[in-house]
Amino acid sequence: MNLLRKVALVGTIAGFLAFGSGAGAGPLATFNTVAGNGSLATAYFVGFSAADTDELSVVAGLSDFFINQSTAIGASVPLGTFGNGVEIEFAMTDGSVAHTFYTGSGLRNFDFYVHAFVTTNIHDIVGLSSRSYDYAATLPSGTIFVGFEDRPGNQADFDYNDLVFAVVNARTLQLVPEPTTLALIGVALVVLYRIRRKRR
């Protein structure tokens, strides 16, 4: 393989790794999760941009508490007190396609895609109404925003705005690469190592 092809291969791998680094950029290659901070965590409905009927629940056992077409922006529910760094896992069920997706790793989902984008900046989630953004601006500094993608990978647009909510008195856990991303990083490092070795 000549040097030009090697550089192109490394560039392709780097481009793939960059793809999916934020909401609206396609499927996420990495993910954050929501965690407690030792205080009472409360969830607030921010908005939605989906025609499907989506319900949100906490995996720890709380019953469904948001249905995107009928819930008022700003409606809230106490989630309970979670220890500092203890994950608060959410599940979103799309009633239109009868699938449930979870926050965190794509390995939790049947299609192996990350379906929840977690951020502290509501403007990282695009395509909501101005009312949703105005409401989000009233929430305290440090609020965590979560945007779900409600369709399976072969039907998804991966804009992560189908159901959006906020969590107050919580924090994000460290960004964790998906296994596929780690494998691609390994391939890229091997290619770079071989290029360097042949130059010697």
C-alpha positions as CSV (number, residue, x, y, z in Angstrom):
1,M,0.0,0.0,0.0
2,N,1.5,3.3,-1.0
3,L,1.8,6.3,1.4
4,L,-1.1,8.2,-0.3
5,R,-3.5,5.3,0.3
6,K,-2.3,5.0,3.9
7,V,-2.9,8.6,4.6
8,A,-6.4,8.3,3.0
9,L,-7.2,5.3,5.2
10,V,-6.1,7.1,8.4
11,G,-8.2,10.1,7.3
12,T,-11.2,8.0,6.7
13,I,-10.9,6.4,10.2
14,A,-10.4,9.8,11.8
15,G,-13.5,11.1,10.0
16,F,-15.5,8.2,11.2
17,L,-14.4,8.8,14.7
18,A,-15.4,12.4,14.5
19,F,-18.8,11.4,13.1
20,G,-21.5,11.1,15.7
21,S,-19.7,13.3,18.3
22,G,-22.7,15.5,18.9
23,A,-26.5,15.7,18.5
24,G,-27.6,16.1,14.9
25,A,-24.3,14.7,13.5
26,G,-25.6,11.2,13.1
27,P,-25.5,8.3,15.5
28,L,-23.4,9.0,18.6
29,A,-20.1,7.1,18.9
30,T,-19.8,8.0,22.6
31,F,-22.2,8.7,25.4
32,N,-22.6,10.3,28.8
33,T,-24.9,9.2,31.5
34,V,-26.9,11.0,34.2
35,A,-25.9,10.5,37.8
36,G,-27.0,11.6,41.2
37,N,-25.1,14.2,43.3
38,G,-26.5,13.1,46.7
39,S,-29.5,15.5,46.6
40,L,-33.1,15.0,45.5
41,A,-33.1,14.9,41.7
42,T,-36.0,16.3,39.8
43,A,-36.9,15.9,36.1
44,Y,-38.6,18.6,34.0
45,F,-40.2,18.2,30.6
46,V,-38.6,20.5,28.1
47,G,-40.2,19.6,24.8
48,F,-40.3,17.2,21.8
49,S,-40.0,17.1,18.1
50,A,-41.6,13.8,17.1
51,A,-44.9,12.6,15.7
52,D,-44.6,9.3,17.7
53,T,-46.0,8.8,21.2
54,D,-43.0,8.6,23.6
55,E,-43.1,7.7,27.3
56,L,-40.3,8.2,29.6
57,S,-39.6,6.3,32.8
58,V,-36.8,5.7,35.3
59,V,-35.4,2.2,35.1
60,A,-35.1,2.0,38.9
61,G,-38.8,1.5,39.1
62,L,-40.6,4.9,38.8
63,S,-43.8,4.6,36.7
64,D,-44.0,6.4,33.4
65,F,-44.2,10.2,33.9
66,F,-44.0,12.0,30.5
67,I,-45.9,11.5,27.3
68,N,-44.6,14.0,24.8
69,Q,-47.7,15.0,23.0
70,S,-49.7,15.9,26.2
71,T,-47.2,16.9,28.9
72,A,-46.9,20.6,29.6
73,I,-43.5,22.2,29.2
74,G,-42.1,22.6,32.7
75,A,-44.1,19.8,34.3
76,S,-41.8,18.1,36.9
77,V,-41.5,14.9,38.9
78,P,-39.1,14.1,41.8
79,L,-36.9,11.2,40.9
80,G,-35.6,10.5,44.3
81,T,-32.2,10.9,46.0
82,F,-29.3,9.2,44.2
83,G,-25.8,8.9,45.7
84,N,-23.0,11.0,44.2
85,G,-22.0,9.3,41.0
86,V,-24.8,6.7,41.1
87,E,-26.4,6.4,37.6
88,I,-30.0,7.4,37.0
89,E,-30.9,5.3,34.0
90,F,-33.9,6.3,31.9
91,A,-36.0,4.4,29.5
92,M,-38.0,5.8,26.6
93,T,-40.7,3.8,24.9
94,D,-41.9,4.7,21.5
95,G,-45.5,3.5,21.4
96,S,-45.7,3.9,17.6
97,V,-43.0,1.3,16.9
98,A,-43.2,-0.6,20.2
99,H,-39.5,-0.2,21.1
100,T,-37.8,0.9,24.3
101,F,-34.4,2.6,24.3
102,Y,-32.2,3.4,27.3
103,T,-29.7,6.1,28.3
104,G,-26.1,5.1,28.2
105,S,-24.3,2.6,26.0
106,G,-25.7,1.4,22.7
107,L,-25.2,-2.1,24.1
108,R,-28.3,-1.6,26.2
109,N,-30.5,-1.2,23.1
110,F,-31.6,-3.9,20.7
111,D,-30.1,-2.0,17.7
112,F,-26.8,-1.3,19.5
113,Y,-27.1,2.5,18.8
114,V,-26.8,5.2,21.5
115,H,-30.3,6.7,21.8
116,A,-29.8,9.4,24.4
117,F,-27.7,12.6,24.1
118,V,-26.7,14.0,27.5
119,T,-25.5,17.6,27.7
120,T,-25.4,20.7,30.0
121,N,-26.2,23.0,27.1
122,I,-29.7,22.9,25.8
123,H,-28.5,24.5,22.5
124,D,-26.6,21.3,21.7
125,I,-30.0,19.8,21.0
126,V,-31.4,21.4,17.9
127,G,-34.9,21.5,16.4
128,L,-37.0,22.3,19.5
129,S,-39.6,25.1,19.7
130,S,-38.5,28.6,21.0
131,R,-40.8,28.0,24.0
132,S,-38.7,24.9,24.9
133,Y,-35.4,26.9,24.7
134,D,-36.9,29.8,26.7
135,Y,-38.1,27.5,29.4
136,A,-34.7,25.7,29.5
137,A,-33.0,29.0,30.1
138,T,-35.0,29.4,33.4
139,L,-33.5,26.3,34.9
140,P,-30.5,26.5,37.3
141,S,-26.9,26.5,36.1
142,G,-25.6,22.9,35.9
143,T,-28.9,21.4,34.8
144,I,-28.5,18.2,32.7
145,F,-30.5,18.0,29.5
146,V,-31.3,14.6,27.8
147,G,-32.6,14.3,24.3
148,F,-33.8,10.9,23.0
149,E,-33.9,9.4,19.5
150,D,-37.1,7.4,19.4
151,R,-36.7,5.3,16.2
152,P,-34.5,2.2,15.7
153,G,-31.3,2.7,13.8
154,N,-32.6,1.8,10.4
155,Q,-35.4,4.4,10.7
156,A,-33.7,7.0,12.8
157,D,-32.6,10.5,11.9
158,F,-30.4,10.7,15.0
159,D,-31.3,14.3,15.8
160,Y,-31.9,13.4,19.5
161,N,-34.8,15.8,20.0
162,D,-37.7,13.4,19.9
163,L,-38.2,13.7,23.6
164,V,-36.2,16.2,25.7
165,F,-36.1,16.6,29.4
166,A,-33.9,18.2,32.1
167,V,-32.6,16.8,35.4
168,V,-31.8,19.2,38.2
169,N,-29.5,18.1,41.1
170,A,-27.6,15.7,39.0
171,R,-24.4,15.5,37.1
172,T,-23.0,13.7,34.0
173,L,-20.7,10.7,34.2
174,Q,-17.5,10.6,32.1
175,L,-17.8,10.2,28.4
176,V,-17.2,6.6,27.5
177,P,-16.2,5.3,24.0
178,E,-18.4,2.6,22.5
179,P,-16.5,-0.7,21.8
180,T,-16.7,-0.1,18.0
181,T,-15.0,3.3,18.5
182,L,-12.2,1.8,20.6
183,A,-11.6,-0.8,18.0
184,L,-11.3,1.8,15.2
185,I,-8.9,3.9,17.4
186,G,-6.8,0.7,17.7
187,V,-6.8,0.2,13.9
188,A,-5.8,3.8,13.3
189,L,-2.9,3.5,15.8
190,V,-1.7,0.3,14.1
191,V,-1.8,2.0,10.7
192,L,0.1,5.0,12.0
193,Y,2.7,2.7,13.7
194,R,3.3,0.8,10.4
195,I,3.7,4.0,8.4
196,R,6.2,5.2,10.9
197,R,8.0,1.9,11.0
198,K,8.3,1.7,7.2
199,R,9.7,5.2,7.0
200,R,12.6,4.1,9.2
